[in-house]
Amino acid sequence: MTRAYNFNAGPAALPLEVLQKAQEEIVDFKGIGMSIMEVSHRSKEYEAVNDETQQLLLELLELPAGYKVLFLQGGASTQFAMLPMNLLTAGKVGSYVMTGSWAEKAIQEAKLIGETHIAASSKEGVLHIPALSEIEIPENAAYLHVTSNETIAGTQYQEFPDTGSIPLVSDMSSDILSRRIDASKFSLIYAGAQKNLGPSGVTIVVAKEDLFNNAPKTIPTMLRYSTYLKNNSLYNTPPVYSIYMVNLVLKWVKEQGGVAAVEKANREKTDLIYNVLDNSGGFYEGLAQKDSRSIMNVTFKLQTEELEKEFLALAKKNGFVGLGGHRSVGHLRASTYNAVPYASCKALVDLLDEFKRTHG
Ligand SMILES: *Cc1c(COP(=O)(O)O)cnc(C)c1O
């Protein structure tokens, strides 16, 4: 068996051990003679998966009591609308830090629901995260929304703002559990699972239990956070297999030594790549401003489009996938999510070195 050097941006690499465990359990989950896909979501077998997955996530995020995990569908893109539907009530304003494509999509949806505000913004044409001191939050803000990691630009917050009594909300789709953070700073965190948590199909929301007390009564049932909260994410049929896979991934994170160990590995992986880019004498160039560099998505370029095409062809020939940049920005991108092994990153820097030697 040869596994690809998988640098896909999402859906993305899953840990081999997790895939093997899933394979082992796919025809007979814990001796029930069926897979977890084939039982009722009201069964005690599924309920155990549901509860344990929530507990594991709260534990790995090191959250105090008062937070709840919800399992939703529709991806992070649905959260762009669901968040303002539930929290952006009359007389309030949704405040957003504009850092790139994903923040932009979040704010566009909020504009459909209510009044919005830009708390701070990246400078035109610069891939960076604005300084925390630039963030201005209006007094009547329903929340401040940040995008902890801009997957397309390859930028990531290095620290998060203090918002006092105003709820801090983050789209953490592409960096949840990639590093230790003070998650208790956030009132709500959401993430599509398909970058760092599992396969697509489930969207995770972690929120303070009392956040939804004032949600408007007119929101459709399935778009109301309180529906999921009151029903332990079992109001309707959840994406059971995706949640089961998230369960296995969270156990894998624990086995690695928890988030601190995963963070250390992520930093080693990306240091390796950034070092090669920075010491290439301008042959390669990182796209993100150094103080905003992501440990999940390394964006970079070569000096001509021709060279980039040649590099991608060589990469493909050598078993690498997913190294093309997002269609909106082009160039190159290596997504180094938690499940991407160090060996893949080592193979990538060897390839970068070789390509420079033969084309530099
Ligand atoms: C991938 C991604 C999204 C979109 O997620 P979907 O689950 O496809 O809707 C949103 N935000 C960020 C930061 C992402 O990386």
The ligand as an SDF file (V2000), in Angstrom:
LIG
                    3D

 15 15  0  0  0  0  0  0  0  0999 V2000
  -13.3030   25.3480    4.5440 C   0  0  0  0  0  0  0  0  0  0  0  0
  -13.6870   26.5340    5.3040 C   0  0  0  0  0  0  0  0  0  0  0  0
  -15.0140   26.9980    5.3550 C   0  0  0  0  0  0  0  0  0  0  0  0
  -16.1220   26.3480    4.5640 C   0  0  0  0  0  0  0  0  0  0  0  0
  -16.5280   25.2010    5.1450 O   0  0  0  0  0  0  0  0  0  0  0  0
  -17.7500   24.3400    4.5690 P   0  0  0  0  0  0  0  0  0  0  0  0
  -17.8780   23.2760    5.6110 O   0  0  0  0  0  0  0  0  0  0  0  0
  -17.3500   23.8320    3.2150 O   0  0  0  0  0  0  0  0  0  0  0  0
  -18.9370   25.2150    4.4930 O   0  0  0  0  0  0  0  0  0  0  0  0
  -15.2870   28.0870    6.1380 C   0  0  0  0  0  0  0  0  0  0  0  0
  -14.3270   28.7170    6.8270 N   0  0  0  0  0  0  0  0  0  0  0  0
  -13.0430   28.3160    6.7970 C   0  0  0  0  0  0  0  0  0  0  0  0
  -12.0180   29.0610    7.5950 C   0  0  0  0  0  0  0  0  0  0  0  0
  -12.6820   27.2110    6.0340 C   0  0  0  0  0  0  0  0  0  0  0  0
  -11.4000   26.8080    6.0010 O   0  0  0  0  0  0  0  0  0  0  0  0
  1  2  1  0
  2  3  1  0
  2 14  2  0
  3  4  1  0
  3 10  2  0
  4  5  1  0
  5  6  1  0
  6  7  2  0
  6  8  1  0
  6  9  1  0
 10 11  1  0
 11 12  2  0
 12 13  1  0
 12 14  1  0
 14 15  1  0
M  END
$$$$
